C-alpha cells in the first residue's frame, strides 16, 4: 500500500516538474544588430499528441526588421544574412522558413528540422551567393535576388529530451536585398570601334579596322589572329593612324580576333579583344550547258555526194523500167 502511495507521489511530482518545465519555456527571436529586442506575439507550443504548452513564444531576428542587406554589384549576389533567436527552454531543433511574401505562399527556403550549432544561443545564417558547406548554414546554396524583400519566421520542432513538438510560428520579420549598381569601369586606353565586337557576315575583302585615338599617341600596334589568345597571328602591323586596311583576303566562315595598343611616345596596355566572323563562301556557279559538237565540213561534202549518188541511182532505175 505504501509502495503504491510512493509510486503515485512520484508520478504526480513528475507531472508537476514537466508542467513547470513546459511553463518556463519561452522562444524569442529579434534583431540583434541593435540592443533592442522586439517582442513577438504570444505563441503556444503544441505537442504532436494533444497537449499544448501554455507559454508565450516570441521570435526575434538578426538583422533587424526591414533591414537592407548589401549585394555584390557585379553578380547581384547577396551578402551573408545572419538569423538569431532566443532559446525556447530545452529545445534542440527548430524550423526556419524564408519567403518572398509575408503570407509565406512563395517559400524560398524551408529547413525542415534544423539543429543549430548551439542550443543555448540558437542561430544560423543564409550564405552569400555560392556554395556553403557550414553546418550553421541554412542552405548549401545562396541564391537570394537583389532588389527583393524577403520574410522569415521560426518555430520549435524538437525538445532536448527528444520529444517532437511544433510550436506556433514566431513573429514574421523581413529584410531586403539591396539592388546592385551596374559595374562600369571607364577605360582611358585604346578602344576598338570597327568592326564591332561579335559582328557576323563580315566581308573577306576589303577588310578595314579602326579604333579611338589615344592622346598624343603617334604609333600603334595592330594584331589580327584566328584565336582569342592571339597566338595564331594572321597580321601584325605598326601604323601611325587610328585605322588599318588589311591588304589580304580572309577565309570564309572564319572567326577572327583583333586588338590594338599604343606604342609611341609611351606604350599602353592592350585594348579589349574584339571578334568577328566572316561571311560564308558564295555558292559555286552552275556549269554552262555544253553546245553539241559542230559537224565538220568534210562530213557535209560526203553527205551531199551520197545524196547525189542516191538520186542518180533512183533515176537510172526508173529509166530501165520504162524500157
Secondary structure, 3 states (H helix, E strand, C coil): CHHHHHHHHHHHHHHHHHHHHHHCCCCECCCCCCCCCCCCCCCCEEECCCCECCCCCCCCCCCCCCEEECECCCCCCECCEEEECECCCCEEEEEEEEECCCCCCCEEEECCCECCCCCCCCEEEECCCEECCCCCECCCEECCCCCCEEEEEEEEEEECCCCEEEECCCCCEEEEECCCCCCCCCCCCCCEEECCCCEEEECCCCEEEEECCCCCCCEEEEEEECCCCCCCEEEEEEECCCEEEECCCCCCCCEEEEEEEEEECCCCCCCCCEEEEECCCCCCCCCCCCCCCCCCHHHHHHHHHHHHHHHHHHHHHHHHHHC
